[in-house]
């Protein structure tokens, strides 16, 4: 298993003073995800929670939606040329009877806004593929004060970020603001997949009463992952993309951006934001 952090020599220049020291950096290595022994995707990630990452990725791709649909997840032995195990290749074996997508053809769920397909096609793909549609009953209701407190709680839980300053994070909170789980990774999308994959293996999907907070911006891909997991509220400390807002509006997802202290923008699903009487 690769390490989460690595040490590298660096030349430090501070106010004209020069020194040499080792710096702690976040590790980044490729992970190949195989499905029933066939290569499906490669993602650059921070090693750790690889099985959860693979499971969450398959949820976001619409391949699986329940834990019992996975028979096993294992590292592939002999992944390197000399027969050693790199721990960078994971094989997911589906349970008998679970349909296997034709991975030799164009993938039928569109995971990034840079895929070259039109926005309408991407929105339709997510809406028709998810088996956990956003439909909390009764609706989750969160106050602006509760949302405003979440970034500090996420930051306090980022253990590796404190040593490297180079990791994104994603966290799940209850509708009362309790921290349920947090994952760090060099990629925001990987951190979310790790959260969703862990929820899948723990039998907690859909996450219909949860709030997802991500560091950085809210891309279409992150909104897609929230919708595929049945998450009703997605909040980001930075801006959303236009396609993320479109997906949130069409799917019923509450999307909050620029969440910084008491300030925030609600781009979709404002019915879940519990405002004081007379506030519009």
N, C-alpha and C positions, 0 to 999 in steps of 0.2 A: 504494500500500500504506500503510495506516495505521501510525502509530508505536506501538511497544510501550508507551512512556511519554509523558506530557505534563506540562507545567509549569503550575501554577496559583498565583496569589497567595494567601497565607494570613496571617492575623493570629496571631502566636505569643504565648502568655502563659506565662511561666515564673517561678514564685515571685514573682508580682506585677509582673515586668518585661514590658513590651509591645513587640513589634517586628514589622516587616513583612518578609516574604521570600517567595521563590518556593519551592514544594514540588514534588517529583517524584511524580506519581501514575501508577498503572497505567492504561493506556488500556482502554476498554470500548466496543465497537461491535457492532452487530448483524451477523450473517452469515446470509444466506438461502441455503439449500442447495436446489438444483433437481436433479431427476432426469429425464434426457432432456428437458430444457427446461421441465418442469412444477414449480412450487413444492412442496417437500416439508416443509421445516421452517425455523424461524428460531431461532438461538441467540445469546445475548449472549456475546461472547468477546473475548479480547485478540488483536488482529491479529497474524498470523504463523502459519506452518504451516497455512494455511487448507485446502490441498488434502489434507494428512494428516488434518486435523480432519474434513473431509467424508467421506473414505474410512473413517476409523474409526467415524464415526457410522453409515454404511451397514453396516459389519460388525456393530455392536451392534444394529442394526435387523433383522438377518437377511437383508438384501438381497443382500449379496455375502460371499464367504468366501475368495476367491483373487484375486491381483493381476490375472490375465488376464481376469477378469470386468469389468474397467474398461477402456473404450476410451480415454477422455480425461477430464481434469478441467481446466476453464478458468474464468477470471473472465469474467463477462458484461459486454461492452462496452456503453456507453450505458445504464448502470444508473440514472443520475440523470436528472432532468427536462430538464437542458440538454444531455444527450447525453454527459456525462463519465462516466468509469469510477470508481465509488466503491470498487472492490475489496472490496465487501461482499456481492457476489452471486456464488456459485460454481455452475457447472453440471457435473454428473457424467453423462457419456454411458456407458451400459453397452455391453459388447461384444455383437455379434450373437448371438442365441440365449439371452442371459441374461434370464430372466423379469422383467418389470417389475411391481411390486405396484400394485394399484389404489389410487392415492393420493387418489382422490376419495372413498373410503370411510374408515371408521374404521381407523386403522393397526392392523396385526395383530401387532405386538410392543409390549409395554407397557414404556415406558422410565422411568417414575417411580412411586414408591409413592403419589403423590397423584393418580393417574389416575382414581380413583373406581371401580376394579375391585377385586374381592376378591383377597386374597392368593393363593388357590389358582389362580385364572385367570392371574395374573401368573407364578407358578412354572411352570405347565404351558406357558405361551407360550414361556418361555426354554428349557425342557427339550426341547420338540419342535421348536424352530427352529434351535438351534445345530448347525453342521456340524463343530465342533471340540470334542466332548465332553471334559471333563476326565478323562483316563485315562492319566496318565504311567506308563510301564513301562520300567524299574523306577521306583517312586515317588521323586519328589524328596524328599530328606531334608535338613532345615536345623536347625541347633542354635539354642537360645535366644541364645547368645553372638553368632552371626552375625546374627540378626534384630535384636538390641539395637544393633548397630553401624550399621545401615542408615539410621536417621533423621539421624544426624550427616553421613553421606555425602551424603544427599539435600540437606540444608541447605547444605553446602559447595558444591554444584553449582547452587544457585539464584542466578543472576546478577542477575535483575531484582528479586527480592525484597529484595536488599540495598539497592537504591535506592528502593524504594517501600514495602516492608512489607505490600503488599496483594495478593499473588498466592498461589494454591494451586499445588501441584506434584505430579507423579506421576513415578515412576521405575521402570524395569525393572532388575532385578539377576539375575545368574546364580545358580545354586544354590551357587556358591562365594563369593558376595558381591560379584562384580565389577559395577560400574555399567555397564549396557549403553546406556541412553538415559534422558534426563530432559526433561520438558516442563513449562512454566509456563503458567498461564492464570488469568483471574479466576474461572473455574469449575473445580472438581475434575473434573467429568465431561468437560469439554473437554480438559483436560490428558491424561486417559486416552485419549480418542479420538485425540488427536494421536500418542500412543505407538503405539496399535494401527494407525492409518492408515499410519504410517511403516513399521511391521513388515510390513503388507500389501504396500506398494509395493516393499519390499526382499525379498519372498519368504520372510519368516520366520514366517508363520503356519502352524500354530498355535504359540503360545508355550508349548510344553508343558514346558519346563525352566526357566521364569522365575518370579521373585518380583516381584509388583507392590506397590509401597509408595505410599500416598496420604497427603497431609497432610489433617488434619481427620478427619471421621468416615467410616465405611463404610456408605453407603446401599444400598438395594436396587439402585439404578441402577448403582452402581459394581461391585457383585457381579455383576450381569448382564453388564456389559462384560467383566469378567474371564472369566466362563464362556464368552461368545461367542467370545473369542479363544483359548480353550483354556488359560488361565493356571491353574496348579494352586494357587498360594499368593497370597493377598491380605492385606496387612498395612496397618493404619491406626494413626495416632498417637492417635486418639480412639475414640469408641464406635461400634459397629455398630447398625443398626436390627434389630428383631425379624425383619422380612421378609428382610433380608440374611442373617441366620443361618439362616433356613428354607431359602433358596435354596442357601446353601453346603452345608447338610446333605444336601439332596436331590440336588445335582449332583456332590458329591464334592470341592468346593472347600475348601481349608484357609483358614480365616478367623481372623486375629489382630487383636485390638483393644487399645486403650490401650497401644500399644508405646512405652514411655518408659524409656529406659535398660534395665536388666536386668529390668524389670517388664513383664508383658504378660498378656493373657487369650487363651486359644485357645478359640474358640467352635465350631469344626467342623474336621473333617479332622486330628485330632491325630496320626494315624499318620505324618504327614510331619514331625513335630517330633521330632528326635533327642535324647531325654532320656538323662541318665546312668542307669546301671543302678540300680534300686531307687527311682527318683524317679517319683512318681505324682501 
